[in-house]
Amino acid sequence: MKHIRVLIVEDELIVAQNLRRWLDTLGYEVLDIVMSGEEAVHVVSSMQPDIVLMDIELQGELDGVQTAEQIYMQFDIPVIYITAYADPHTVQRAKTTVPSGYILKPFDRRELQVSLEIALYKHEVERRIQANERWLTTVLRSIGEAVITTSTEQRVTFINPVAEQLTGWSQAEALGQDITELIRLIDTVSGEPIEPPILHVFRLGTTVQHQKHISLVRRDGTTVEVDDSAAPIKDDRGQLLGAVMVFRDVSERRAFERKLLETQKLESLGVLAGGIAHDFNNMLAVILGNASLALLDASEGSALYKALEPIASTARRAAELTNQMLVYAGRDQFVIQPLDLNTLVQEMTMLLQTSLTHKAHLHYALAPQLPPIFADMTRMRQLLLNLVINASEAIQDSEGIVSVATGMRSVDRAYLASTCFAPDLPAGDYVYLEVQDTGCGMDAETLARIFDPFFTTKFAGRGMGLPAVLGIVRSHQGAIKVESRVGVGTTCTVLFPPVDAPFLRNQTEIVGGYASPAAAPANSASVSAAATQSVTGSILVIDDEVQVGNLIARVLEYHGHTVLTATSGQTGLEALQSHLADIDCVLLDLTMPGLSGEQVLWALRAISQDIPVVLMSGYSEEQVISQFAWAHLAGFLQKPFTTPALLAMIQ
């Protein structure tokens, strides 16, 4: 048996000596006998006994109950009361000190031993339980997730620091509160209230986890997106003791998921738009080319000319639409230069005024001394015009105002993260262009789709205005934020980095789908149609689109050239090898099945380094030329092209 050390606190010496003899015969060690509470506290502090036998009536100012209370609170040493008092008042006072035993005088030696052993065992068990509780509490306080436990009455019994931080409630404030006072959940999308999962646990008795996105309403009214679950707390017999709720802040993860989804959506729609534009341009090349060719044989003012001209002009307008799709996809050619937004807005005043509906009024709020931005002037005009037209149409038949504002704004990452498709731009100072209207506004569902190609709320709209705006903004390393309320109006804010922004890349290089003037190829379809047409030669046309190849052949033959056509890369290379000495120029389509235009170009250059090659594609010139600098191209034709542009390029 462990050597147990006992302190006797008894003011009757005869009783104390008797106790000492009994304890000695039972194998216990008596450290001391004291007669006052003050002495007892001192001896306990210095000698640390294993247990104290305490009389309630003592000498000095402290009675046994007060002394036991100090010993329990300061030293956590078990106390057994040995007293002649059993009145309810004394017993009630003694209970508050959490005694390990209560023996009424007179008692025998056997009763004393049993009480001592039970008290020591009970105290050891309690110490182990307390150690386990401290360990468990430490674990719960140390984990990175929020934890709240409750009783079966839904009262909070524990809350860890993470839960304190997320809810805004401290542990002192939370303990004893109804769980519904601390935990208010809402649907992240609809804002509708959601019942805490811990309440489901009490009804069902099983673990519950929310399957949809939810937000926690904190004590100060702000919200944070969370994942949460709750489980029952049961004893060994399966009896319900309470419940535990675990939740975590998933705001950053949700933001990343949304950004990834938006990026994937943007990229997939961009690829789709670019592919559609390419195919449309091939078809428009046939329509516009044949119409242009037929117009050469029709006298102006004739019935045939009047029938053909609308075909050609409509095809050109369709080509403009496909160019908007390329802008959205980031595959258009931009020429950037320092640009003053205030000057641009003021120069467009007349055009903007004529674009407004008759009840919309244009207001300016232009900040003075606005720093310039790097931008393509044509695309900035397109951006501003699209935003103003949309704002004007939102006003409909009511009187309203369209406001155009410029200025500088310092924004943080949180603001940038709230912009459309959340670009990875650093916090800092940005030049902004803001277009605001007092029109009908948009609901959340409409607002979420405004940048989707071909989505429109207008009866006769084409749905490419705002997608083109988004493409322009992204290509200029900018950001756009659209805010709208039904019946109040809409505000579109576009941010651009100023020219001195440190994160801007080298502006003399191709940047995100746009290029400086120096990067534009010297030979392009913009060569004047007035170039001399006196030189004729033999042209090899390689294009898998039979109608496009035949059309080009007809145009060139009409103007005196000899033309060979091939509908695949392989047959084109065979024709080149067979007629190499006679061929003066090759027109090569970039996108073909089998051997691609790039593969044909490699093989062609292996055959001849000198023969002039003009690439043709439905994609933009900048996108194509930048990939084929090694091939020393003679020029580029973007489909659809006009007859004068084709002839000028050949010359």
Secondary structure, 3 states (H helix, E strand, C coil): CCCCEEEEECCCHHHHHHHHHHHHHCCCEEEEEECEHHHHHHHHHHHCCCEEEECCCCECCCCHHHHHHHHHHHHCCCEEEEECCCCHHHHHHHHCCCCCEEEECCCCHHHHHHHHHHHHHHHHHHHHHHHHHHHHHHHHHHCCCEEEEEECCCEEEEECHHHHHHHCCCHHHHCCCEHHHHCEEEECCCCCEECCHHHHHHHHCCCEECCCCEEEECCCCCEEEEEEEEEEEECCCCCEEEEEEEEEECHHHHHHHHHHHHHHHHHHHHHHHHHHHHHHHHHHHHHHHHHHHHHHCCCCCCHHHHHHHHHHHHHHHHHHHHHHHHHHCCCCCCECEEECHHHHHHHCHHHHHHHCCCCEEEEEEECCCCCCEEECHHHHHHHHHHHHHHHHHHHCCCCEEEEEEEEEEEECHHHHHCCCCCCCCCCEEEEEEEEEECCCCCCHHHHCCCCCCCCCCCCCCCCCHHHHHHHHHHHCCCEEEEEEECCCEEEEEEEECECCCCCCCCCCCCECCEECHHHCCCCCCCCCCCCCCCCCCEEEEECCCHHHHHHHHHHHHHCCCEEEEECCHHHHHHHHHHCCCCCCEEEEECCCCCCCHHHHHHHHHHHCCCCCEEEEECCCHHHHHCCCHHHCCCEEEECCCCHHHHHHHHC
